[in-house]
Amino acid sequence: MPSADTGAARDAAILAAQLPSDTKLLPGTSAYRRAILALFAAGTATFLLLYSTQGVLPAISQSLRVTPAQASLTVAMTTAGLAVALIPLSALSERFGRVPVMAASVFSAALIGLAVPFAPDLTTLVVLRTLQGVALAGLPATAMAYLAEEVSQAAIASAIGLYVAGNSIGGMCSRVIAGFVTQVAGWRVALGVLGVLSLACAVAFVLLAPKARHFRPAPISPRALARTVGGHLGNPLLVRLYLLGMLFMAVFGSVYTVLGYRLTAAPFDLPEGLVGAIFLVYLVGTASSAATGRLVAGVGRRGALYVGITLVAAGLGLTLLASLAAVLGGLVLITAGFFVGHATASGAVGHTAKAARAQASALYLTAYYIGNSVGGMVGATAYHGDGWPGTVAVGLTAMVAATGITLYGTRAARRSPTRVRTA
């Protein structure tokens, strides 16, 4: 799935301008193609693994005889591990280099992925998935800095677009492939297939990634990092944006974690393969993300946030109907609304942070993935207790909170008309 790269793209442009342009990678050159293909492969591997169990949760529940809430831990703890490790691994890349950290990340995560199918019980499975999340953090924590240092400023936007495309394709294919393979051969084989594909992507990354020519090692300074993080967390506007990203992702994580249970049960009784194919709805996110820039230009950032909230809330209501067409329509609205909200909030982070934008974006990603973890667990728990209406109630609660935060920002902007406010 897409990640919060809009603000980081601005960082990349700023950093690139500070480095000699005559030695940067240029479109059309072999080294540029290798770098982009390497990051595409690494991004695909990362998101193949990150959500690998989400599309097979009903099968895991049945096989291990656990509740939806318990099975959801295989997704929630993975994203939680990634969230916790993002900032530390970004700091390590300053000392040991971008390419080594990214290579270690995708390789270790893929190797853990090969062990995951052999987990004998839920506890072992959750532990392995948590470790996998920590390992996966090396790529999103480092990829933008690598592009900033190595790619020509004029080509950064297209390079980031291809990297994000790898993320999206990996996230979508993870669910689709897992669903079809599970239907034929079971969830353990499905996860094994994803592990093998991810290992192949990791090998491709190592073989393709050009040697870094602009990286300069820097000492790790925990105090300086803590000051930077503390400064961002002391900015009320940034905190509101982090909360908005968390709330939008909580709804998204809740809905897509529980979706398989809803559609494989009565009255739908869909097979796992068909449920996996429904994740193609993610393509709506690609279109809505691309359209968000025009939407913000037309109605402003807060207006775009209201649009995203409205779409998500309407989609949640529509999914309550006992009609497959209504559920699919609701998922389209939820997905479009989520990506509008996410793209708007993440873009506003880069606009708001005047210094240390990379750390500001990393904090947004941390909140974003925490939202996924909490939303998935709470949504699954609500489903176990109250069925799909319980999951919908969780989502609507998150959107009410997002509305309150946005309304607060609107009133604050009216009180201070000379200050630029985005949420």
N, C-alpha and C positions, 0 to 999 in steps of 0.2 A: 504494500500500500504506500500512497504518497506520504512524505514526511514534511516537517516544518523547515523547508529550505529557502523560503522567500527572503527572510531577513539575512540568512547566511549568504545568499547570492550577492547582496549588497556588500557584505564583508569581503567577499572574494574580489569584487571589483576594486574596492579600496586598497586591499593588500597588493593586488596585482599591479596597481599603478605605482607602487613604491619599489618595484623590482625592475631590473633591466629588461626591456621588452625584446631586445634583439635575440635573446636566447630562450624566449618563451616558446612553448609548443604552438604551432599554427595549424589551422585547418588545411587539409590537403596533404600534410606531411605524414610519413609513416609513423613517426613517434606520437603524433597527436592521435591518430587512429588507434594505436596500441593502448594509449592511456585511457581513451574513452571506452574502448571495448573492455579493458581491464576493470574499470569502475562499473560498467554495466554488468559484467559477470559477477563482481563482488556484491553489488546491490541486489541482483537477482538471488544470489545465494542467501544473503541476509534475510530477505523477506520470504523466501521459500521456507526457511527454518523458523522464523519468529512466530508465525501463525500456523505452523504445520499441524497442530492438534485441533485447531478450532473447527475445521470442517468435519472432524471425525469424533466429536465429543459424545454423541449418542452411542456410537459403537464402543467407545472406551467405557462409558457408564455400564453398558450391558456386559461387556467382557470382564471388567474388574468388579462389577456389582457395587457401584458407587453412585451417589446422587449427582444431579447436574451441578450443584454447587461445588462438590468435591472434584468432579472432573474438570470444572472450569479453572481450577488451580493450575492445570498444565499450561494454560495460556496466561493467566494472571501473573503467576510467579516468573514466567519468562520475561514479560514486559517490565515487571518490577525489577528484575535483575538488570535489565538493560538500562532502566531509568537511573538506578543507583550508580551504575558504572560509567555513565556518559562523561561526566566532568572529570573523574580521575583518569580515565583513559585519554581524554583530550590533553590533559596535562602530561601524561607519559609520552604522547606523540611529540611534544615539544622537545623532549630530551632524546628520545631514541629514533625519531623519524616517522614520517607518515606511512610510507610503504611497509616498513617492518611491522608497525602496529596493525595496519589493515590486513596484512598477510597472516599474522598470528591470529587475528580475530576470526577471519573466515575459515581458516584451516582448523583451529581448535573447535569452533562451533560445528563444522561439518563432521569432524571425528566424533564429537559427542552425539551428533545426529545419528551416526551409525550404531551407537550403543543404545539409544533411546528405545528402539523396537524390542529390545531384550529385557526391558525393565519388568521384573516379576510382579510388582505391585504398585499401587498408586504412590506411595511414599517415595520409592526409588524413582519413579517416573517424574514426579514433581521436583525432586532434588536435581536430577539430570537436566530438566528443562530450565531450572533456575540458573544452573551453571552455564547453560547454553545462552541464556539471556545476557549474562555478564560478559561472556565471550563475544557475543554479537555487537556489543556497544562500541567496539573499536572502529567499526566502519562509519556509522553516522557521526561519531565524535571527531573523525579525522578527515573524511572525504573532502569537505569544503575547503579546509586549509590546504590540502594537497592541490586541488584545482587552482586555488588562488596563487599558489607559489609557482606552479609549473605551466599553466596555460595562459596564452596571450589574453590580455584584457578584453579585446574585441570578441573573443571566442568563448568567454566564460559562460555567458547566458545559454548558448547552445550546448555546451559541455554539461552544465548542470541539468539541463532538460533531459539529456540522454541518461544521465545518472539516475534522475528521478524516475524515468521511464523503466529502468531496470528494477527499481524498488516496486513500482506499480505492478509490473509483470510478475515479479516474484511473489508478491502478496496475493495476487489473483490466482496464479497457477498453483500456488500452495493448496488453496482450498479446492480448486477444480480437480487437480490430479489426485489429491488425497481422497476426494469423494468417489471418483470412479474406481480407483484401485481398491478402496475399502469394499465397495460393492462386489468386486470380483474375488479378492484375495484376503480381505481383512485389514484392520487398521494398522497392525504391526508391519505388514508388507508395505502398506502405503507410506508409513513413516520411513521405512528403509529405502524406498524409492526416492523420496525427497532428500534423504541423507546422501545417497549416491549422486544425485543430480547436483547437490550443493558442493560436494567434494570435487566434482568435475569443474564447477564454476571457480572454486578456490584454486585449482591447478591452473586454469586459464588465466586467472588474475596474476599469479606469480610469474607465469611465462610471458605475459603480455606487458605488464606494468614497466614503463621505462624507468631507468635509474633517476632518482631525484637529483636535479642540478641546482636547485635554489634553496634547498632546506639548510638551515643553520641551527645546530643544536643550541638549546637554551637551558639554563639550570631550572630545575623545578622549585618553585617558591610557594609552598603551601600558604604562607602568610599573605602574599600578594594575591593569590587565587581567592583566599577567603575574603580579603578586602573587596575584590571585584564582585564576587557573588553577593556579599553583604550589601554593597552599594546598589546592585540591581534589585535585591529584595526589599530595599528601603525606598524604592521608587513606587508610589501607589499605582501609577498608571501601568507600569510593567506587571505588577502583581495582579491587577485586574485582567490583563491580557493572558497571563499564565493561568488564572482561574477559568477564563473563558475557554482556552484550549483544553483544559482538564475536563470541563463540563461537557463540551461537545464530544470529546473522545469517550467520556463515560457512557453517553447514550449509544454511540457507535459500537463500543466494545460490548455493552450489555445486549444490544439487539443481535449482533452477529454471533455472539457466544451462544445465545439461547435459540437462535434461528433453526438450527438443525433439529433440536428437540421438538419444536413446534411443527415443523413440516414433515417429520417422520411419524408423528402421532396422528390420531384421528382429529379432524375428518379428512386430512390430506393424505396421510400414509404414503408419502413419496419415498422412493428408494434413495440410498445414499448418493449414488451417482448423479441423480437429477438434482438433489439438494446442493451438491457441489457445483453443478452448472449454474445454479442461481447466483453464485458469487460473481458471475460475469456482470452483474449489476454494478460492480466496481467501475466499469467503463464509464458509467454516468459521472463518477467522481472526476475522471480525467477531463470530461467536457465542462463540468461545472467549475472546476479549478481554473481552467483556461478562461472561462467567462467572468470570473470574479473580478479581475482587473477592470473590465468595462463596467461592471456593476458598481464597484467602489467609485469609479470616476463619475458615475451618474447620480448616485444617492449618498455617497460618502461612506466612511467605514462603519459608523454606527448604523446607518441605513442598511448596509449589507449584512451586518450582524442580525438586525431584526428580520431581514429576509430569510437568513439561514435558520433562525429560531422558529419562524413561522412554518417553513417547509418541514423541519424535523417534527414539530408538534402535530402538524396535519398528517404527516406520514404515520406517526405513531397511532393516531386515532383511526386511520384507515386500516391498519393491520389488525384491529380488533374484530373486523368482520370475518365471518367464516366462509370466505371466498378466496380462492387462490389468486384470482386476478386482483382482488383488492389488496391482498398481502403483498403481491409483487409491486403493485402501484405504490403502496405505502413504503416499501423498501427503496424504490426509486426516489421518492421525496426525501426520505431520511438520509440517503446517501448524498443526494445533491445538496441538501441543507447542511449536512456535516461538512462537506468539502468547502462550501461557501464560508461557513463560520471559521473553519480551521485555516483556510488560506487568508482570510481577512485578519484574523488575530495574529497569525505568525508573521504576516507581512508588516503589521503594525509594530511588532517587536523591533524589527530592524529599523523602522522609521523613528521609533521613540528613543531607543538606546543611542546616546551620543558618543559613547566610548565603549570599548570591549564588547563589541556587538556579537562576536563569536560566543562568548560566555553567556550573553543575554539569550541568544538562540538556543544554546545548550540547556539553559534553565527552562526555556519553553518546552523543549523536547522532553525534559525530565518530568515536568508537570503533565504533559500530554500522555506519556506512557503510564504514569501513575494513574491518570484518569482511566486509561484502558484497563489496568489491573483492578482498580476498585469497582469500576462500572461492570466489568465482566463477573466478578464475584457477587456483587450485590444483586445484579440482574438475574444471575442463575439461582441465587438463594430465594429471591422473590418468585421466580418461576416454580421452584420446587414447592413453595408454600401456597401460592395463589394462582399458578398457571400464568399464561401469557398476559392477562390483565395486570398481574403484579409487576412483570417486566416493563410493561408500558407505563405504569405508575412511576417506576424508578426514572424512566426517561423523561417523563413530563416534569417530574420534580427538578431534575437537572436543568431543563429548559426554563422553568420558572426562575431558578437561581440565576441563569444566564441573562434572563430578561431584567432582573433586578440590578445586576452589575452594569448592564448596558444603559438602563435608565439612570442610574447614578452618574455614569459618565456623561450622559446627555445633560443632566442638570448641572453638573460641575462645569461643563463647557459653556453653558449659558451664563453661569455666574462669573466666569473668567473668559470673556470673549476674545481677549488678546492672546490667550495661551492656546497652543495647538493641542487638542486632545483627540484621542482616537478610540477610546472605549470607556 
